[in-house]
């Protein structure tokens, strides 16, 4: 993306995968004073055995990159995702992942904040059913002063699906005045579903702000009862609760069209 360029329209990459093995590499180099939004749609109707995706972003001074992935691959596929970003002075990289499909998903996102003023925001939403398995790792590495990061991972698991979600905010000794936040949450719709949500902090400087939280719990039976008393059946009540569970995160998205698209995907996955 050439310097001093602000792309008015999103760049859309549509991958309808029909091969048994699919490997992709995406490299984004955002020069100074640029702004762009990239949307990656990953889907597959036929059975695939293995999908691997690597994304690397270099955000130069005063650039802003939004990278959004909507993944709805068939539930027979192993899906591996590896993402890394390097943020220079006053840059911003925003990762948004909506994970709906695949049999087994291993996802890693590492944001390097290498110069003062760099910022990263990492949002992961996942919805698991049947025997899907998620292994999600997100990290923000504060390598310079006055850097900011936020990690939010939020998922819903049904049937016998499982999720391991880990996050790390690491602030190095040479990164004073930095600010890191991480939140891990999972909602279980079934007694057989399992989730581990583990946030980590590694702080080597006292002059910083950092916080983290973690919560895993079953769906509130009183809420289901309340909605059923208003005319919904049990399945419809669960769907409404899940929609409300994801709603606060979707409200953070400024793009109304993208927000609507993600919301539709979640509703369709709950059918």
Secondary structure in CASP SS format (residue, H / E / C, confidence):
PFRMAT SS
TARGET T0000
AUTHOR 0000-0000-0000
METHOD secondary structure of the structure
MODEL  1
X C 1.00
X C 1.00
X C 1.00
X C 1.00
X C 1.00
X E 1.00
X C 1.00
X C 1.00
X C 1.00
X C 1.00
X E 1.00
X E 1.00
X E 1.00
X E 1.00
X E 1.00
X E 1.00
X C 1.00
X C 1.00
X C 1.00
X C 1.00
X E 1.00
X E 1.00
X E 1.00
X E 1.00
X E 1.00
X E 1.00
X E 1.00
X E 1.00
X E 1.00
X E 1.00
X C 1.00
X C 1.00
X C 1.00
X C 1.00
X E 1.00
X E 1.00
X E 1.00
X E 1.00
X E 1.00
X E 1.00
X E 1.00
X E 1.00
X E 1.00
X C 1.00
X C 1.00
X C 1.00
X C 1.00
X C 1.00
X C 1.00
X E 1.00
X E 1.00
X E 1.00
X E 1.00
X E 1.00
X E 1.00
X E 1.00
X E 1.00
X E 1.00
X E 1.00
X C 1.00
X C 1.00
X C 1.00
X C 1.00
X E 1.00
X E 1.00
X E 1.00
X E 1.00
X E 1.00
X E 1.00
X E 1.00
X E 1.00
X E 1.00
X C 1.00
X C 1.00
X C 1.00
X C 1.00
X C 1.00
X E 1.00
X E 1.00
X E 1.00
X E 1.00
X E 1.00
X E 1.00
X E 1.00
X E 1.00
X E 1.00
X E 1.00
X C 1.00
X C 1.00
X C 1.00
X C 1.00
X E 1.00
X E 1.00
X E 1.00
X E 1.00
X E 1.00
X E 1.00
X E 1.00
X E 1.00
X C 1.00
X C 1.00
X C 1.00
X C 1.00
X E 1.00
X E 1.00
X E 1.00
X E 1.00
X E 1.00
X E 1.00
X E 1.00
X E 1.00
X E 1.00
X E 1.00
X C 1.00
X C 1.00
X C 1.00
X C 1.00
X C 1.00
X E 1.00
X E 1.00
X E 1.00
X E 1.00
X E 1.00
X E 1.00
X E 1.00
X E 1.00
X E 1.00
X E 1.00
X C 1.00
X C 1.00
X C 1.00
X C 1.00
X E 1.00
X E 1.00
X E 1.00
X E 1.00
X E 1.00
X E 1.00
X E 1.00
X E 1.00
X E 1.00
X E 1.00
X C 1.00
X C 1.00
X C 1.00
X C 1.00
X C 1.00
X E 1.00
X E 1.00
X E 1.00
X E 1.00
X E 1.00
X E 1.00
X E 1.00
X E 1.00
X E 1.00
X E 1.00
X C 1.00
X C 1.00
X C 1.00
X C 1.00
X E 1.00
X E 1.00
X E 1.00
X E 1.00
X E 1.00
X E 1.00
X E 1.00
X E 1.00
X E 1.00
X E 1.00
X C 1.00
X C 1.00
X C 1.00
X C 1.00
X C 1.00
X C 1.00
X C 1.00
X E 1.00
X E 1.00
X E 1.00
X E 1.00
X E 1.00
X E 1.00
X E 1.00
X E 1.00
X E 1.00
X E 1.00
X C 1.00
X C 1.00
X C 1.00
X C 1.00
X C 1.00
X E 1.00
X E 1.00
X E 1.00
X E 1.00
X E 1.00
X E 1.00
X E 1.00
X E 1.00
X E 1.00
X E 1.00
X C 1.00
X C 1.00
X C 1.00
X C 1.00
X C 1.00
X E 1.00
X E 1.00
X E 1.00
X E 1.00
X E 1.00
X E 1.00
X E 1.00
X E 1.00
X E 1.00
X E 1.00
X C 1.00
X C 1.00
X H 1.00
X H 1.00
X H 1.00
X H 1.00
X H 1.00
X H 1.00
X H 1.00
X H 1.00
X H 1.00
X C 1.00
X C 1.00
X C 1.00
X C 1.00
X H 1.00
X H 1.00
X H 1.00
X H 1.00
X H 1.00
X H 1.00
X H 1.00
X H 1.00
X H 1.00
X H 1.00
X H 1.00
X H 1.00
X H 1.00
X H 1.00
X H 1.00
X H 1.00
X H 1.00
X C 1.00
X C 1.00
X C 1.00
X C 1.00
X C 1.00
X H 1.00
X H 1.00
X H 1.00
X H 1.00
X H 1.00
X H 1.00
X H 1.00
X H 1.00
X H 1.00
X H 1.00
X H 1.00
X H 1.00
X H 1.00
X H 1.00
X C 1.00
X C 1.00
END
